[in-house]
């Protein structure tokens, strides 16, 4: 697995998603360390909407596309503009979607869901990078430019180490124990296609080259305990360097019944 070759701090603490967090006190805010946010912008190159159901089959394992709903009017905004070392209240504004959750990925490993637009997070001194995006009622990511937020909150007198506008691949699903495993990932500043970049997916020892950005049902010849790995590669199959572009081996348990 490839890790950051630079030192980034991504330690967050999550409150329960069913309760409203307390707003940090003014007294705490006066003691906060100076913070800044990277001015670089990230972009989602939205997948093409079509009627095709893309399917990949190899070694008895199939990946079957899950057709997305129309979320063309959906949007999310982070209304919090100032941050400090310690507990922060992240406030989001969400429009034109119902039965949603906000998924937050930290360090491309810790993944949490929230059904509230007010979320407490812990920021430490240094670079704090997180990706937030909306998910639908089935927990599938909404792959729209206005439905994602990628931030690097730098606390203290630190250099901004994360290159916001480079191609990034974030692992999302499958997670842990599941009766219906789903492959889902998030692409930032890049697209995939038959002639350009692709996502290399390895399930146990079976490799797929995914050239259409979508969520996929994983079916067929699975074990009870499985591994999955995703990597962003170019049109020649060469790995595209980036701190998140190789997920390393992840594990998921396939429970039947």
GIKA-V247212 format. One record per residue. N is the residue number from 0. SS is DSSP state (alpha for helix, beta for strand, coil for the rest). NEAR is the number of other ideal C-beta (glycine too) atoms within 12 Angstrom. Layout:
BEGIN
n: [N | N]
ss: [SS | SS]
near: [NEAR | NEAR]
END
This chain:
BEGIN
n: [0 | 1 | 2 | 3 | 4 | 5 | 6 | 7 | 8 | 9 | 10 | 11 | 12 | 13 | 14 | 15 | 16 | 17 | 18 | 19 | 20 | 21 | 22 | 23 | 24 | 25 | 26 | 27 | 28 | 29 | 30 | 31 | 32 | 33 | 34 | 35 | 36 | 37 | 38 | 39 | 40 | 41 | 42 | 43 | 44 | 45 | 46 | 47 | 48 | 49 | 50 | 51 | 52 | 53 | 54 | 55 | 56 | 57 | 58 | 59 | 60 | 61 | 62 | 63 | 64 | 65 | 66 | 67 | 68 | 69 | 70 | 71 | 72 | 73 | 74 | 75 | 76 | 77 | 78 | 79 | 80 | 81 | 82 | 83 | 84 | 85 | 86 | 87 | 88 | 89 | 90 | 91 | 92 | 93 | 94 | 95 | 96 | 97 | 98 | 99 | 100 | 101 | 102 | 103 | 104 | 105 | 106 | 107 | 108 | 109 | 110 | 111 | 112 | 113 | 114 | 115 | 116 | 117 | 118 | 119 | 120 | 121 | 122 | 123 | 124 | 125 | 126 | 127 | 128 | 129 | 130 | 131 | 132 | 133 | 134 | 135 | 136 | 137 | 138 | 139 | 140 | 141 | 142 | 143 | 144 | 145 | 146 | 147 | 148 | 149 | 150 | 151 | 152 | 153 | 154 | 155 | 156 | 157 | 158 | 159 | 160 | 161 | 162 | 163 | 164 | 165 | 166 | 167 | 168 | 169 | 170 | 171 | 172 | 173 | 174 | 175 | 176 | 177 | 178 | 179 | 180 | 181 | 182 | 183 | 184 | 185 | 186 | 187 | 188 | 189 | 190 | 191 | 192 | 193 | 194 | 195 | 196 | 197 | 198 | 199 | 200 | 201 | 202 | 203 | 204 | 205 | 206 | 207 | 208 | 209 | 210 | 211 | 212 | 213 | 214 | 215 | 216 | 217 | 218 | 219 | 220 | 221 | 222 | 223 | 224 | 225 | 226 | 227 | 228 | 229 | 230 | 231 | 232 | 233 | 234 | 235 | 236 | 237 | 238 | 239 | 240 | 241 | 242 | 243 | 244 | 245 | 246 | 247 | 248 | 249 | 250 | 251 | 252 | 253 | 254 | 255 | 256]
ss: [coil | coil | coil | coil | coil | coil | coil | coil | coil | coil | coil | coil | coil | coil | coil | coil | coil | coil | coil | coil | coil | coil | coil | coil | coil | alpha | alpha | alpha | alpha | alpha | coil | coil | coil | coil | beta | beta | beta | coil | coil | coil | coil | coil | coil | coil | coil | coil | coil | coil | coil | coil | coil | coil | coil | coil | beta | beta | beta | beta | coil | coil | beta | beta | beta | beta | beta | beta | coil | coil | coil | coil | coil | coil | coil | coil | beta | beta | beta | beta | coil | coil | coil | coil | coil | coil | coil | beta | beta | beta | beta | beta | beta | beta | beta | beta | beta | coil | coil | coil | coil | coil | beta | beta | beta | beta | beta | beta | coil | coil | coil | beta | beta | beta | beta | beta | coil | coil | coil | beta | beta | beta | beta | beta | beta | coil | coil | beta | beta | beta | beta | beta | beta | beta | beta | beta | beta | coil | coil | coil | coil | coil | beta | coil | coil | coil | alpha | alpha | alpha | beta | beta | beta | beta | beta | beta | beta | beta | coil | coil | coil | coil | coil | coil | coil | coil | coil | coil | coil | coil | beta | beta | beta | beta | beta | beta | coil | coil | beta | beta | beta | coil | coil | coil | beta | beta | beta | beta | beta | beta | beta | coil | coil | coil | coil | coil | coil | coil | coil | coil | beta | beta | beta | beta | beta | beta | coil | coil | beta | beta | beta | beta | beta | coil | coil | coil | coil | beta | beta | beta | beta | beta | beta | coil | coil | coil | coil | beta | beta | beta | beta | beta | beta | beta | beta | beta | coil | coil | coil | coil | coil | beta | coil | coil | coil | coil | coil | coil | beta | coil | coil | coil | beta | beta | beta | beta | beta | coil | coil | coil]
near: [18 | 21 | 18 | 24 | 11 | 19 | 17 | 31 | 27 | 34 | 23 | 31 | 20 | 25 | 23 | 15 | 20 | 13 | 14 | 17 | 24 | 13 | 17 | 27 | 14 | 10 | 10 | 17 | 19 | 10 | 13 | 23 | 25 | 17 | 30 | 23 | 27 | 24 | 12 | 21 | 18 | 32 | 22 | 33 | 23 | 23 | 30 | 17 | 17 | 13 | 8 | 14 | 18 | 29 | 21 | 30 | 17 | 21 | 17 | 15 | 30 | 24 | 38 | 24 | 28 | 29 | 21 | 30 | 26 | 15 | 32 | 17 | 15 | 31 | 24 | 37 | 22 | 32 | 16 | 27 | 16 | 21 | 33 | 32 | 28 | 26 | 25 | 36 | 30 | 39 | 28 | 32 | 20 | 33 | 18 | 19 | 28 | 14 | 16 | 32 | 32 | 39 | 39 | 43 | 37 | 34 | 27 | 36 | 26 | 24 | 34 | 29 | 27 | 33 | 24 | 25 | 26 | 27 | 39 | 28 | 39 | 29 | 39 | 30 | 24 | 28 | 34 | 40 | 45 | 42 | 44 | 40 | 45 | 43 | 39 | 30 | 15 | 20 | 27 | 34 | 44 | 40 | 38 | 32 | 27 | 25 | 37 | 40 | 39 | 38 | 39 | 38 | 42 | 32 | 32 | 22 | 13 | 26 | 16 | 26 | 22 | 37 | 26 | 29 | 19 | 24 | 33 | 38 | 40 | 42 | 38 | 39 | 35 | 37 | 25 | 17 | 16 | 25 | 17 | 24 | 38 | 30 | 43 | 41 | 45 | 48 | 43 | 41 | 29 | 32 | 28 | 34 | 21 | 13 | 11 | 22 | 33 | 35 | 45 | 31 | 36 | 27 | 36 | 28 | 17 | 26 | 23 | 31 | 28 | 37 | 28 | 35 | 38 | 35 | 35 | 38 | 29 | 38 | 24 | 23 | 17 | 29 | 22 | 15 | 18 | 29 | 24 | 42 | 32 | 42 | 35 | 42 | 30 | 23 | 18 | 13 | 16 | 14 | 21 | 29 | 20 | 32 | 35 | 43 | 38 | 29 | 38 | 21 | 20 | 30 | 23 | 29 | 20 | 28 | 17 | 13 | 6]
END
